[in-house]
Amino acid sequence: GGAAALDEAGRCGRIQPGFHADLITVDLKSPRLIPSGNLLHTLFECGEPGDVRDVLVGGKFLMRNREILALDEERILREARDYMEK
């Protein structure tokens, strides 16, 4: 009922053309993420932010292969360093 509550019924809940897509992919090669019988439990108990490889929002990549595409990361870091120096 979540889609209906957000007035999105018929536009989400499936991975197909015309539907909204917010997805992440997780790199499962880390030794701490070797499934112990239940992959979901393993992800929730052992997963870390650094395990996220790709982020798609509205069907558009914001991060791909751990490279941030939607922000000017260098500018943000430079501005943060400049601010800290002041």
N, C-alpha and C positions, 0 to 999 in steps of 0.2 A: 503493500500500500504506500510505500515511500514516494513512488513516482506520482501517484494520484494526489498525495498530500502537497506536492510541489507543483501541481498542475502540469506535470510532464508525462502523463500517461500516454503511451503510444510513441514517445520520443526517446525513451531510454529503457534500459533493462536488457538490451540485446546488442551484440556486436554485428552490425550490418549497416549498409548505406542508409543514410537518412536518420539514424539514431545518434544521440549524443554519446561521445566516448571519452571517458576519463579513466585512464588505465596507467598502471605502472608495471614494469618488469623488474624482476629481482634476480640477481646473479646468485645462483645456488651452488657455485663451485667452492664457496668457503667451507672449510671443515666444520665450523660450528653449525652450518645449516644442513648437514647430512641428516635427512629425515629419520626420525626415531619411530616410524610407524604412522605418524600423523603429520603431514606436511604443514597444515594450518597451525597446529600447536607449535611446531618447530619455528615457523616464521614469527609467530607472536611472542614466543618465549626467548628466542635466540637472535632474531633479526635485528639489524642496526640500520640507521639511515644510509650508511655507506654501501649497503647491499643493494640499494635501488639503482638500477642501471638506466632505465628510460622512464620518462613521464609524459603522458599525452593528456591534454585537457581539451575538450571540445573537438577531438580528432586531430589536434595539432601538437607536434612535439615541442615541449618546453625544455626537455633535457634528453639527449640521445647519446648513448655510450658514455654516460657520466659527464658529457659536455653540455653546459648550460647554453641554450640557444635563445632564450627569451629575454635575457638581461645582458647588459654590458658589464660582465663580471670584473674586468680590469679597471673600468672607471669607478665602479662601486668600491673596490678595494683601495684604489688610489685616494678617493675622497675620504674613506675611513681613516687611512694613514695620515692624510693631511689634517683631518679633524683632531686626531690624537696628538699630533705635534703641536697644535695650537693650545 
